[in-house]
Amino acid sequence: MGTSTSVDRQQISDANIAYKVRHGTDPDNPILLDELLRLPPIFDQLDLEVKRSYLVTQFNLLLDTFADDFLPSHWRRHCLDQIYLPMQRLEQLANCKKSRAQLLSLGYELRVTTNYYHASL
């Protein structure tokens, strides 16, 4: 019972951090991104597809935040500066054609998005 409560609290904390990052509620606190990108203690025990999904979610959250014109530009830039970490981790997990293709697709999406939104920074 204690473990379930601990996991529930961690999920709530993770969701709260993700919300703060995505909506820029505390844009002068770059430590939020460190907390968001910190892997959970059980990460190594997860199935490979779950790991990939987790990292793609991090990537998408950072990219969506960068692309949000309503957020402060320094926060958006900071998210863009940190987007390499989930991509690097995904690259380390790319062990088949499908996962490498996914990584290339994310890289393409990043290039297109940064080219489109670069002028708004």
Stockholm file with secondary structure:
# STOCKHOLM 1.0

chainA/1-121         MGTSTSVDRQQISDANIAYKVRHGTDPDNPILLDELLRLPPIFDQLDLEVKRSYLVTQFNLLLDTFADDFLPSHWRRHCLDQIYLPMQRLEQLANCKKSRAQLLSLGYELRVTTNYYHASL
#=GR chainA/1-121 SS CHHHHHHHHHHHHHHHHHHHHHHTSSTTCTHHHHHHHSCCTTGGGSCHHHHHHHHHHHHHHHHHHHTCTTSCHHHHHHHHHHTHHHHHHHHHHCCSHHHHHHHHHHHHHHHHHHHHHGGGC
#=GC SS_cons         CHHHHHHHHHHHHHHHHHHHHHHTSSTTCTHHHHHHHSCCTTGGGSCHHHHHHHHHHHHHHHHHHHTCTTSCHHHHHHHHHHTHHHHHHHHHHCCSHHHHHHHHHHHHHHHHHHHHHGGGC
//
